[in-house]
Amino acid sequence: MNPAPARLRSLRFAFLGLVGLAAGCHYGAYPPALEYPARADWIVVTKPEDQPDYLDQPGKLDEVLDALGRRANPKEGEEKVSGAGAFLDPKELPPATRNAVNEELKKIFGTPAEPTVTIPEDSEHGDAAGLLELEQGKLKRGSQLYRRHCQHCHGLTGDGRGPTGPWVHPHPRDYRSGKFKFVSAKRGNYPRREDLKRIITTGINGTTMPSFGILPDWQVRDITSYVIHLSLRGQVEMETLQRLIPMEASAREEATPALVQEWLESSLKQWKDATRNGEAPVPAYPFTLEGLRAAAEKYRVDAGNEKDEKKQRGLEARAAGFTQQATLLEKAGKGKHFEKYAEFVKYASVVRGYRQFTNPEGAASCISCHTDFGRQSTYRYDEWGTLVKPANLTLGVYRGGRRPLDLYHRVTLGITSIMPKADLSPEDAWDLVNFVRALPYPRMLPGAMEVEQFRQICTSEGLDFDEHLIVNIRDRVYREARRPERPGSTGHGGEGRPHRRGVGKGAMLWARRAGVCCSASSCWRPSCCGSWRRSSPAGGCRPTSPPTAGPSMGCST
């Protein structure tokens, strides 16, 4: 291959870059005359309850949110759709009121070029500037770095509507509500500075949020400070508007300054508490030899204090299981011949986590949202009015972080607006973490061979074989999972990996573009485009014409 064309292309791009620099293309401070615009988009008070079949079209975020707002606020004579949520329109306020709010915000938060957080001298939270690192110098440097690295996605005001924001999914975070998804604070739903810093440094896997770990630490800290500044400003504005919209027109002008100060104090308190209270504690991993013995004793004591016979038997069974695992783990340390024993302690934890995950009436009840372990999850609205889907956990992509610590926080603290926290004991929470970590890798789940090996070990060691301790969940997760069949077959399935036999790359790509889905009661059907004809179950379903494009490719509905 001749390397000359590649070199010519490199020189051409280098020349264009030099021309851009010579023309003054740079990212410095914002223009001094630039001000933060007044909020004009809908405020989501209560998220919609319906579950759409597909994503909004690329570049149509504002149109979709506007349609949701109008649906929740029908005109006179129109019927309100059930489950449409509650939205407020800032444009209902007269321009004079909105400008008055903006002027009050400017006194506190300044402009993009000169950002500030001006806290009244008599405020209870005068130390917030130091605790949250909101000094003017840091904010000014942070605004310049934000303009260079973040604005094109997150927008001037942190509304998630930068030039690229509507074109990517998941859409960039809108900071203005004060809500962030991945938090580790001990109490409340506000993030700690460390949470924001970690997201900036590591990025969010499976999204367009990249890692900025290449930046020096001081730059990451300054960007974090400016993000908190934008979030504070946006939240004070949002809460003030929510109070002003239903208020009598004659009372708005007098109430505006007091409302702005009230919500400033409230927001500062929430941010301070999250940072000051620190990270939610994560108990030590309990499945060590000492941990297993302690867990066995704990459940034995609980069983002795339990009055309900059924619950007592369950607690006694758990105590016996932990005792048996402690025996195996103790033997695992006696030599190479016994190393396999330690694996069965892990398998037992994974099996318990599987039961937690798949029990629809349990404390976790993960399967009710992560249908088919996430392979058939459905879209739903979050508190920003955008669409999200519970993760397909068989892929091993964890947006909140893949460290055991991160997964433990997600199980016990939840994900803001979409995933509730689970009220579990530390042992149960770690079981769930172990199952989720093993789920993408079939060989890390116990199968029929592992069950038989466990039976043999129990026999050789003189232990009672508990058929519920280690079971074949590998087949339950993968072989019995419902997956899409190729068009024309009699099988039924859902979103996930197609059967390998007889399905080539072309058929898989065609199925994805068609946006098809199947269930036990319906055959292949389109989500958006294409003309389809249904036939008898014996003959399957075939399209009368090839589908043109799925909804994610921009076809109109």
C-alpha positions in Angstrom: 0.0 0.0 0.0 1.3 3.4 -0.9 1.7 5.6 2.2 1.8 8.8 0.2 -2.0 9.5 0.2 -2.1 9.0 4.0 0.7 11.5 4.5 -1.0 14.0 2.2 -4.2 13.7 4.2 -2.3 14.3 7.4 -0.7 17.4 6.0 -4.0 18.6 4.7 -5.6 18.4 8.2 -2.6 20.0 9.8 -2.8 22.9 7.4 -6.5 23.4 8.1 -5.7 23.4 11.8 -3.1 26.0 11.4 -5.5 28.1 9.3 -8.1 27.8 12.1 -5.6 29.0 14.7 -4.5 31.9 12.5 -8.1 32.9 12.1 -8.5 33.2 15.9 -10.3 29.9 16.5 -9.8 29.3 20.3 -11.7 28.6 23.5 -11.1 31.3 26.0 -13.4 33.1 28.4 -17.0 33.8 27.5 -17.7 37.2 26.0 -18.2 39.8 28.9 -21.6 40.9 27.6 -23.0 37.4 27.5 -25.6 36.6 30.1 -27.4 33.4 31.1 -30.7 33.3 29.2 -34.0 33.0 31.2 -35.5 29.5 31.2 -38.1 28.9 28.6 -38.5 25.1 28.3 -41.0 23.0 30.2 -40.4 22.1 33.8 -41.0 18.4 34.6 -42.9 18.2 37.9 -44.0 14.6 37.6 -42.6 12.3 34.9 -45.0 10.5 32.5 -45.9 7.0 33.3 -46.3 5.5 29.9 -43.6 3.4 28.2 -42.9 4.2 24.6 -41.8 1.5 22.2 -38.9 3.4 20.8 -36.6 6.4 21.2 -37.2 9.9 20.0 -35.7 10.7 16.7 -32.2 12.2 16.7 -32.2 16.0 17.0 -35.8 16.2 18.1 -35.3 16.5 21.9 -37.0 19.9 22.2 -39.9 18.9 20.0 -40.5 15.7 22.0 -40.4 17.6 25.4 -42.7 20.2 24.0 -45.1 17.5 22.8 -45.0 15.9 26.3 -45.7 19.3 27.9 -48.6 20.0 25.7 -50.0 16.6 26.2 -49.9 17.1 30.0 -51.5 20.6 29.6 -54.3 20.2 27.0 -56.1 23.2 25.7 -59.7 23.9 26.6 -61.9 21.2 25.3 -59.1 18.7 24.9 -59.0 15.6 27.1 -55.9 15.1 29.3 -54.1 11.8 28.6 -53.9 9.5 31.7 -50.4 9.1 33.0 -49.1 12.1 31.1 -47.3 13.5 34.1 -47.3 17.1 35.2 -45.4 19.9 33.4 -45.2 23.6 33.9 -44.5 26.2 31.2 -42.3 29.2 32.2 -43.7 31.0 29.2 -47.0 31.4 31.1 -45.2 34.1 33.1 -45.1 37.6 31.5 -41.7 38.6 30.2 -41.4 41.3 33.0 -41.6 38.6 35.7 -39.1 36.3 34.0 -36.7 39.2 33.5 -37.1 40.1 37.2 -36.2 36.5 38.2 -33.2 36.6 35.9 -32.0 39.9 37.4 -32.1 38.4 40.9 -30.2 35.4 39.7 -27.6 37.6 38.1 -27.0 39.4 41.4 -26.1 36.0 43.0 -24.6 33.9 40.1 -23.1 36.6 37.8 -22.5 35.9 34.2 -20.8 33.1 32.2 -17.6 35.2 32.0 -17.7 36.3 35.7 -19.5 33.5 37.6 -20.1 33.9 41.3 -22.1 32.5 44.1 -22.9 35.5 46.3 -24.1 34.2 49.7 -25.7 36.8 52.1 -23.7 37.8 55.1 -26.5 36.7 57.5 -26.9 33.3 55.8 -26.6 30.1 57.9 -24.6 28.7 55.0 -21.8 31.2 54.7 -19.3 28.5 54.7 -20.7 26.8 51.6 -18.3 28.7 49.3 -15.3 27.1 51.0 -16.8 23.7 51.5 -18.0 23.4 47.9 -15.0 25.2 46.4 -17.1 28.0 44.9 -14.6 30.7 45.1 -14.7 33.2 42.2 -11.3 32.4 40.9 -12.1 28.7 40.6 -15.5 29.4 39.0 -13.9 31.7 36.4 -11.3 29.1 35.5 -14.0 26.4 35.5 -16.2 28.4 33.1 -13.4 28.6 30.6 -12.7 24.9 30.9 -16.4 24.1 30.7 -16.7 26.1 27.6 -13.9 24.1 26.0 -14.8 20.6 27.1 -18.5 20.5 28.1 -20.7 23.2 26.6 -21.2 21.5 23.3 -23.1 18.8 25.0 -24.4 20.3 28.3 -25.2 23.7 27.0 -24.5 27.3 28.2 -26.8 27.0 31.3 -26.2 23.3 31.9 -29.5 22.3 30.4 -28.2 19.4 28.4 -29.1 21.1 25.1 -25.7 22.0 23.6 -25.3 21.7 19.8 -24.6 18.0 20.1 -27.0 17.2 23.0 -30.2 16.5 21.1 -28.4 14.2 18.7 -27.0 11.7 21.2 -28.6 9.2 23.5 -28.7 9.1 26.4 -29.0 12.8 26.3 -26.4 14.8 28.3 -27.4 15.5 31.9 -29.5 18.6 32.6 -28.0 20.0 35.8 -30.7 22.6 36.5 -32.9 20.3 38.7 -30.0 19.6 41.2 -30.4 15.9 40.5 -27.7 13.6 39.4 -28.1 9.9 38.8 -25.0 8.3 40.3 -24.5 9.5 43.9 -22.8 7.9 46.9 -23.9 10.4 49.6 -24.9 9.0 53.0 -28.2 10.8 53.0 -30.3 12.6 50.4 -30.2 12.5 46.6 -27.5 15.2 46.1 -24.1 14.2 44.9 -20.8 14.8 46.8 -18.1 16.8 45.0 -16.2 13.5 44.7 -19.1 11.9 42.8 -19.0 14.6 40.2 -15.2 14.5 40.0 -15.2 10.8 39.5 -17.7 11.0 36.6 -15.7 13.7 34.9 -12.5 11.7 35.4 -13.8 8.3 34.4 -16.7 9.1 32.1 -19.9 7.0 31.8 -19.5 3.7 30.1 -22.1 3.0 27.4 -22.8 6.7 26.8 -21.2 9.6 24.9 -19.8 11.0 28.2 -16.0 10.5 27.8 -13.3 10.3 30.3 -11.4 13.5 31.1 -8.8 11.7 33.1 -6.1 13.2 31.0 -6.8 16.6 32.5 -4.7 17.8 35.5 -6.5 17.4 38.9 -6.9 21.2 39.3 -8.7 21.5 36.1 -11.1 18.6 37.0 -11.7 20.3 40.4 -12.5 23.7 38.7 -14.9 22.1 36.2 -16.6 20.3 39.2 -17.0 23.7 40.9 -18.5 25.3 37.8 -21.0 22.4 37.4 -22.1 22.9 41.0 -22.5 26.6 40.2 -24.7 25.9 37.1 -26.7 23.3 39.1 -27.3 25.8 42.0 -28.4 28.5 39.6 -30.7 26.2 37.6 -32.3 24.8 40.7 -33.0 28.2 42.3 -34.5 29.4 39.0 -36.6 26.2 38.5 -38.0 26.2 42.1 -38.7 30.0 41.9 -40.6 29.6 38.7 -42.6 26.7 40.0 -43.8 28.9 42.9 -44.5 32.0 40.7 -46.5 30.3 37.9 -49.6 29.5 40.0 -49.3 32.7 42.0 -51.6 35.7 41.6 -50.1 38.2 39.1 -50.2 41.1 41.6 -48.1 39.2 44.2 -45.3 38.0 41.9 -43.2 41.1 41.8 -42.9 41.4 45.5 -42.4 37.7 46.1 -39.6 37.2 43.5 -36.6 38.4 45.6 -37.7 36.5 48.7 -38.3 33.2 46.7 -34.9 33.4 45.1 -33.2 33.8 48.5 -35.3 31.1 50.0 -34.3 28.5 47.4 -30.7 29.6 47.4 -30.6 28.8 51.2 -32.4 25.5 50.6 -30.1 24.4 47.8 -26.9 25.3 49.6 -28.0 23.3 52.6 -28.6 20.2 50.4 -25.3 20.4 48.7 -23.5 21.1 52.0 -25.1 18.1 53.7 -24.2 15.8 50.9 -20.5 16.8 51.0 -20.3 17.1 54.8 -22.0 13.8 55.6 -19.6 11.9 53.4 -19.9 8.6 51.5 -22.5 6.0 52.5 -20.7 3.2 54.3 -19.9 0.0 52.5 -19.7 -3.0 54.9 -16.7 -5.2 54.5 -17.0 -8.1 52.1 -18.7 -10.8 54.3 -17.7 -14.0 52.5 -14.3 -14.5 54.2 -13.9 -17.2 56.7 -14.5 -14.8 59.6 -17.4 -13.2 57.8 -19.1 -16.5 57.0 -18.8 -17.6 60.6 -20.1 -14.2 61.8 -23.1 -14.4 59.4 -23.9 -18.0 60.5 -24.0 -16.9 64.1 -26.0 -13.8 63.3 -28.7 -15.9 61.5 -28.7 -18.5 64.2 -29.4 -15.8 66.9 -32.1 -14.3 64.7 -33.7 -17.7 64.2 -33.8 -18.2 68.0 -35.6 -14.8 68.4 -38.1 -15.4 65.6 -41.6 -16.3 66.5 -42.9 -17.1 63.0 -42.2 -20.8 62.3 -41.7 -20.4 58.6 -39.3 -17.5 58.9 -37.5 -19.3 61.7 -36.9 -22.3 59.4 -35.6 -20.0 56.7 -33.1 -18.3 59.1 -31.9 -21.7 60.3 -31.4 -22.8 56.7 -29.3 -19.7 56.0 -27.2 -20.3 59.2 -26.6 -23.9 58.2 -25.6 -22.8 54.6 -23.1 -20.2 55.9 -21.7 -22.8 58.3 -21.1 -25.2 55.5 -19.5 -22.6 53.3 -17.2 -21.7 56.2 -16.1 -25.3 56.5 -15.4 -25.5 52.7 -13.4 -22.2 52.8 -11.4 -23.4 55.8 -10.4 -26.5 53.9 -9.6 -24.5 50.8 -6.6 -23.0 52.6 -5.1 -26.4 53.3 -3.5 -27.0 49.9 -3.9 -27.0 46.2 -6.2 -30.0 46.2 -8.8 -28.0 48.1 -8.6 -24.7 46.1 -11.8 -25.7 44.2 -13.7 -25.5 47.5 -13.4 -21.7 47.6 -15.1 -21.4 44.2 -18.3 -23.0 45.6 -18.5 -20.3 48.3 -18.6 -17.8 45.4 -21.2 -19.9 43.5 -23.4 -20.1 46.6 -23.3 -16.2 46.8 -24.1 -15.9 43.1 -27.1 -18.3 43.5 -28.5 -16.3 46.4 -28.0 -13.1 44.4 -29.9 -14.8 41.5 -32.8 -15.5 43.8 -32.8 -11.9 45.0 -32.8 -10.7 41.4 -35.5 -12.9 40.1 -38.0 -12.7 43.0 -40.7 -10.2 41.8 -42.0 -9.8 45.4 -38.6 -9.5 47.1 -36.9 -6.5 48.5 -34.8 -6.0 45.4 -37.3 -7.2 42.7 -34.8 -6.4 39.9 -36.5 -8.6 37.4 -39.6 -6.4 37.3 -37.6 -3.7 35.5 -34.6 -5.7 34.1 -36.9 -8.1 32.2 -35.0 -11.1 31.0 -32.0 -9.7 32.9 -32.3 -6.5 30.8 -32.5 -8.1 27.4 -36.2 -7.2 27.1 -36.3 -4.0 29.1 -38.7 -1.3 28.0 -38.2 2.4 27.6 -39.6 4.7 30.3 -39.4 8.4 31.2 -37.1 9.7 33.8 -37.5 12.9 35.9 -35.9 15.0 33.1 -38.6 13.9 30.6 -36.1 11.9 28.6 -36.2 8.2 27.8 -34.1 5.6 29.5 -34.1 1.8 29.6 -33.0 -0.5 32.5 -29.6 -1.9 31.6 -29.1 -5.1 29.8 -26.9 -6.6 32.5 -25.8 -9.5 30.3 -23.6 -7.1 28.4 -21.4 -6.1 31.4 -21.8 -2.4 30.8 -22.4 -0.5 34.0 -22.9 3.3 33.7 -22.5 3.9 37.4 -19.1 2.2 37.5 -18.0 -1.4 37.5 -16.1 -1.6 40.8 -17.8 -3.8 43.4 -18.0 -0.6 45.5 -20.0 1.2 42.7 -22.4 -1.7 42.2 -23.0 -1.9 46.0 -23.9 1.8 46.0 -26.3 1.3 43.0 -28.0 -1.6 44.8 -28.3 0.1 48.2 -28.7 3.8 47.1 -30.4 3.3 43.7 -30.2 5.5 40.7 -32.0 8.9 40.9 -35.4 9.0 39.1 -35.3 5.5 37.6 -34.0 2.8 40.0 -35.2 2.6 43.6 -32.8 1.6 46.4 -33.2 -1.9 47.8 -33.6 -2.4 51.5 -31.2 -5.4 51.9 -28.9 -6.7 54.6 -25.2 -6.4 53.8 -25.0 -10.1 53.0 -27.9 -10.0 50.6 -26.6 -6.8 48.9 -23.2 -8.4 48.3 -24.9 -11.5 47.0 -26.7 -9.3 44.4 -23.5 -7.6 43.5 -21.7 -11.0 43.0 -24.6 -12.2 40.7 -24.6 -9.0 38.6 -20.8 -9.2 38.2 -21.0 -12.8 37.1 -24.1 -12.5 34.9 -22.3 -11.4 31.6 -20.0 -14.5 31.8 -21.8 -17.8 31.6 -18.9 -19.8 32.9 -19.0 -17.7 36.2 -22.5 -19.0 36.8 -22.9 -22.5 38.3 -24.1 -25.1 35.8 -25.0 -28.8 35.9 -21.3 -29.8 36.2 -20.7 -27.5 39.2 -23.8 -28.9 40.9 -22.5 -32.5 40.5 -19.0 -31.5 41.7 -20.5 -29.9 44.8 -22.5 -33.1 45.5 -19.3 -35.1 45.3 -17.4 -32.8 47.6 -20.2 -32.9 50.2 -20.1 -36.7 50.0 -16.4 -36.9 50.3 -16.3 -34.5 53.3 -19.3 -36.0 55.1 -21.4 -32.8 54.7 -25.1 -32.7 54.1 -25.8 -32.0 50.4 -28.2 -28.9 50.2 -29.7 -29.0 46.8 -30.8 -25.4 47.2 -27.4 -24.0 48.0 -25.8 -24.4 44.5 -28.2 -24.9 41.6 -27.8 -24.8 37.8 -28.6 -21.1 37.0 -26.4 -21.0 33.9 -29.1 -22.8 31.8 -31.9 -20.7 33.4 -30.2 -17.4 32.4 -28.9 -18.4 28.9 -30.3 -21.5 27.4 -33.9 -20.9 28.5 -33.7 -17.2 27.9 -36.2 -15.9 25.2 -34.3 -14.5 22.2 -35.5 -13.3 18.8 -35.9 -15.9 16.1 -35.2 -15.3 12.5 -38.3 -14.0 10.5 -40.6 -16.8 9.4 -39.8 -19.1 12.3 -42.3 -20.4 14.8 -40.2 -19.3 17.8 -41.0 -16.5 20.1 -38.4 -14.3 21.8 -37.5 -10.8 22.9 -34.7 -8.3 22.7 -31.4 -10.0 23.1 -29.0 -12.2 21.2 -30.6 -14.1 18.3 -30.1 -17.9 18.1 -26.8 -18.6 16.4 -28.0 -21.5 14.3 -29.1 -20.3 10.8 -28.9 -16.6 11.6 -26.2 -14.7 9.7 -25.0 -11.2 10.2 -27.4 -10.0 7.5 -30.5 -11.4 9.2 -29.4 -9.9 12.6 -28.8 -6.5 11.1 -32.1 -6.6 9.2 -33.9 -7.6 12.5 -32.3 -4.7 14.4 -33.2 -2.1 11.7 -36.7 -3.4 11.6 -37.2 -2.7 15.3 -39.0 -6.0 15.7 -40.0 -7.7 18.9 -41.8 -11.0 19.7 -43.6 -12.4 22.7 -45.5 -15.5 23.5 -48.7 -13.9 22.3 -47.6 -12.0 19.2 -45.4 -12.6 16.3 -42.8 -10.3 14.6 -44.2 -6.8 14.3 -42.7 -3.5 13.3 -42.2 -0.7 15.8 -42.1 2.0 13.1 -41.6 1.4 9.4 -42.4 -1.3 6.9 -45.5 -3.0 5.7 -46.1 -6.3 7.5 -48.6 -9.2 7.2 -49.3 -11.6 10.0 -49.8 -15.3 9.2 -50.7 -18.3 11.3 -48.4 -19.3 14.2 -47.4 -22.4 12.3 -46.2 -20.3 9.3 -44.7 -17.5 11.3 -44.8 -13.8 10.2 -43.3 -12.4 7.1 -43.0 -8.8 5.8 -44.8 -8.0 2.6 -42.0 -5.4 2.0 -38.6 -5.0 3.6 -38.6 -2.5 6.5 -36.9 0.8 5.5 -35.5 2.0 8.8 -36.1 1.6 12.5 -37.2 4.5 14.7 -33.6 5.1 15.9 -32.7 5.7 12.2 -35.0 8.6 11.9 -38.1 7.3 10.1 -41.3 9.3 10.8 -44.2 7.8 12.7 
